Amino acid sequence: MATQPSAGKSVVLYTAGTPNGFPISIFLEELKTAYGNTADYDWVKMSISDADIGKVHNQVKSPWFLEINPNGRIPAITHNSTPVFETSAILGYLAQVFDKERKFSRDPATETDKWAEEQGWIFFTHGGVGPMQGQANHFNLYAPEKIPYAINRYLNETKRLFSVLETQLGKHEYLAGDKYGIADIKAFPWLRIAPRTGVDLEPFPNIRAWISRIEARPAVQAGLKVPN
């Protein structure tokens, strides 16, 4: 592997302060709280700015980082010599390696039905909420030209997806049932910034209560401070 920032612990998180990065720092903090130093980690703050390409060592398109994640995006981790990229893949990997008592995840071998439900909600966020809300963020907040069709399309689809989550959270305390876990950790950083995206959470009381429950967790607060 090419030269990369050095770190002393077996898990190194390469991240930035985004809704894609926060699930991993939150989960690592939860694991550290639950299991102690066996799940301790170091982190490296990465630049996601194209203006830094070729200028900043810790830029996501740097050759050394492309050996960890060929797509040049955060988050990624290395665990000893194993690189893992994509938020949902990392959550699954960390659950298999460190969540031995299944405090935050389901065992596919012994809890197949609950594991399937958990995976469904993880990928509901991975393929739905994240991409749609991300595009809503872009066109509503960052695009150099305001395009009403694009803004409305992505905002409306984000609201539709939120309505699905609202219904689920009306049935259960957490997304994959009555147990807090990686499905919630995956979705939480997106939903907590919904007002900034332009989505009013007033019509979603179950989501608002769920956000409050998760925000109250000390490990979540610690994870939201990484890498800031």
N, C-alpha and C positions, 0 to 999 in steps of 0.2 A: 504494500500500500504506500502511496506517495506520502511525503512529509505532510503532517497535519498538526494543529495545535496540540500540545502535549497535555495530558491530564493524568491524575494519579489513581482514579477509581476505575472499576471495570466497566461501568456504563458512562458513556459520554453523550450528552444531548447537544445537538447542533440545532439552534432554534432562533426565533425572533418573536417579538411580542404581538402575535396574531392569533386569530381563532383556530388556525391550523396548528400552531405551536403550543398553545396553552394546554390542550388535552394531555400532552405527554408530560409536561412539567407538573401538572396537577396529579396525574396518576403516579408519577415517581414520588411525589411528596406523600401521597396516600400510602404507597407501599413502604416508604421509609418510616412513616408513623406507625404502621401496622406491624412491620417486620424488623425494624431497626436497621443497623448498618449494612445488612446483607443487600439492601436495595438502595444504598446511597449512590450518589452520582455526581458528576461534574457537568457543567454546561459551557458551551461556547456560543457567544452571541454572533450571529451571522448577519451580514448586510444583504438585503434583498433588492437594493437599488441598482438599476442598470448603470447609473452614473458611476458606480464604484467598480465596474468590471475592469480588471487589469490594473486597478489602483489600490485596492484594499485586499489584504491577504485573506481575510475571513469573508469573502464574497461568495455567494452561492454558485457562481460560475467558475470559481477558481479550480484549476486542474485537480488539486488534492481532494477537494470536496466532491467533484464529479466522480471520483472513484468510490465514494460512499453512496451518493445518490446521482446516478447518471442523468436524472431529470433536472438537477440543479435547483431544487426547491427544499424549503424547510417544511417539516422537521425531518431529521434523521437521527439515528443513534448508532453508536458502535458499542457492542458488548464483547469485551475482549477483542477477538479478531473478526467478529461477525457484524457486518453493516446491515441495518434495517431502515427502510424508508417508506413513506406514506403513513399518515397518522393512524389509520385503522389497522394497518399491518403491525405497526409498532405497539399499539395497545394490545393486540392479540399476542404478540411475542412476549411482551413484559408479563402479561397474565400467565402465560404458560411457564415462564422461567421463574418468576418471583411470587406469584399469588398462589402459593402452595395450598393454602387453606380456603381458597376461593371466596375470599372476603369481598372481592369486587368484580368477580367474573363467574362464569359457569363452566363446568367441566364437560367437554363434548362427549366424553366416554360414559359418564354416569348420569348426566343431566341433559340428555340429547334434546328434549323438547324445550327446556328453558334456555339452553345454549342457542338453539335455532332462533328463538324469539329475540334473544340478546343480539345475535348477529344481524337479524333483520333491522333492528332499530339503529345499530351502528351504521349499517350501509344505507339506511334511509337518510341519515345525515350526510354520509360520505358522498352519495350520488345525487341527493336532492337538496337538502337545506344548504349545505356548504356552497355548492356551485351556483345555485339560484340566488342566495343571499349575497354571495360574493359578486355576482354580476350586478345585483341591485346596488350594492355599495359602489361599484365602479361607475355605473351610469348616473347614479344620483349624486355622488360626492366628488368624483375624480375626473370624469371624462371632460375633455376640453370643450366639447360641444354638448349642450343639453338636447337629448333626443327623447321627446315625450313617449314615443312608442316603446323604446327600449326600457325606459324608466318604469312605465306602467306594466309592461310585460313581466319584468323580473320582480317588481314589488308585489304584483298580484299573485304570481306563482309562489313567492315566499310566504305571503299570507295564507294561501291555500295549504301549503305544507304545515304552517303553524297550526292551522285548524285541525289537521290530522293529529298533531302532537297534543293539542288541547283536549281532543276527545280521549286519547289514550291516557292522559294524566287525570282525566275525570274518573277513570276506572281504577287506576293504580297510583300509588304514591310516587313511583319512579317509572321510567320508560319501559323497562323490561320486567315489570312486576312490582313487588313491594320491597325490593332490595336495591339500594343504591349501587351503581357499578359503572362499568366502562361505557355502556350505552349512554348514560347520563353525562359522563365526563366528556365524551365525544361531542355531544350536542350543546352542552352548557355555554362554552365560550361564544358560540354563534348567537344563541338566543339572548344572552345578556346584553349584546350590543344592538339589539333590534331597534330601539328608538333612534339610535344614530343612523341606522340604515334607512329609516323613514317608516318603520312599522310600529304603529301604536299598539302597545300591549294591553290597553284597557279592555278590549273585547276578549282577552285570553286570561281569565283569572287563575285557571289551573296552572298555566305556564308561569305566571307571576309568583304564585306560591311555591312552585318547584324551584324557580331561580332563587328565591329567598332561602329555602332549605339548603340548597347546595352552597350558596355564598356564605352561609354560617359556619361551614366546616373549616377549621384552621388549616388543614392541608390544602384546601382550595385557595385560600388567601395566600398561602406561601407559594403555591404554584403560579399564581397570577403575577408574582413579583419576579419571575424568571422569564427573560434574562435582564430585566430592568434594574 
